[in-house]
């Protein structure tokens, strides 16, 4: 079919213009007589990230980065890429070249997936290619994991690399390629006809129904029930058999996920968690080890799902605000066994894949729960691919004085502060007398946020018999002075999680997300 080249603006530097011209000539020479279609896009913007190039062929997508260097190049995951004479290969506005490529790669994956241009499966197969303008020899010290998606060449080996790079998750046919052109708004006005086979655009079939590249949305079939899959669905786990808990009509499938299989196996098989549904007021601080195992099997999966869904949605819409961070600092007030921490980490891995470390403090008054969290944290780090290292802080809070002591001990600031279904305990036990617990605790925690940081408060939406008030109403009164950037619609929001002990287990919570 040939080659289509789109250029959205001229390159700023002479070397970039030369590279663009040289690479287009090579692509034109190779694809001009081929049956397959190749699309090259220059200076395209995704999530406010301007790419040197994006190459789309029927078996792969490549994020292309131009570099005007030559000689012996040492490529590493951590630190600067350098030439043999010590020259540092600059990474644009990023700290290193690797970080620049990593962020661009992540932005393209997220942008094409979130924009419904391609499926999540296809997005997972996107690769990156650094092309040097001058001849190089490569001392490749990148890890095996990085080499699976990051490739390096110069102009003399460019076409060999393009031909070699392929992905099992990308198999575009002719109609798929035309669909990509439309969904990416590749208008004919931007077509560089010097290198393009423009007649291809006139051959696009108009008489057939358009196919979709986004089958991630479940398609219902007669006589079948579609499980909870969506753009917010976690990694596949092992849901229990569908019994009497069939999804009711109108269920919000965007707030549905399945506990990852590795996590399901670990908490139920290795740690001995028990599923024991209870809707009574929680007083976890006083629970013994047996109670905590019941909590682990019942409330951990729910907190995981709530955090995963809420943070996934927020991170996906605010990627730019987190683009320069490599580490997230987190404070979890009343962490229990840490379901929300692991859910947040999974969301960060998927939406902000350049984040490689999560640090901070996990505070709770139950020593059994903290020991279980520490065990889960290590396993989660290995399986998610992010180093999770929160310092556990066993702290019992009985009154105003205890909370003020916490404020003094926690002498640093955080990117994220969260509390999941913990403040209700203080309300139930009247730890702060008649003071609004949400107002008082948030007044201590909110100043601990970094500028631009977020605080997520999640709690049960029950009626409190002690204070004779609904907790969501207390939340609104307590958080009235803050900038609320996210919250549940209505009185509460339902989240659904499937795991080996329950299918579509339901959690109803109220949540407020505040930004400093």
KATA-V155765 format. One record per helix or strand of 2 or more residues. SS is the DSSP state (H for helix, E for strand). FROM is the first residue (numbers start at 0). TO is the last residue. If there is no record, write none. Layout:
# KATA-V155765
ss=[SS;SS]
from=[FROM;FROM]
to=[TO;TO]
This chain:
# KATA-V155765
ss=[E;H;E;E;E;E;E;H;H;E;E;H;E;H;H;H;H;H;E;H;H;H;H;E;H;E;H;E;H;E;H;H;E;E;E;H;E;E;E]
from=[1;13;36;48;59;70;81;96;119;126;135;143;149;157;173;187;197;252;255;260;283;288;318;326;338;356;366;386;399;413;422;436;448;462;468;470;483;492;501]
to=[6;30;45;56;66;74;82;113;122;131;139;146;153;163;182;189;202;254;257;269;285;316;321;332;350;363;383;393;408;419;427;447;459;463;469;477;486;498;514]
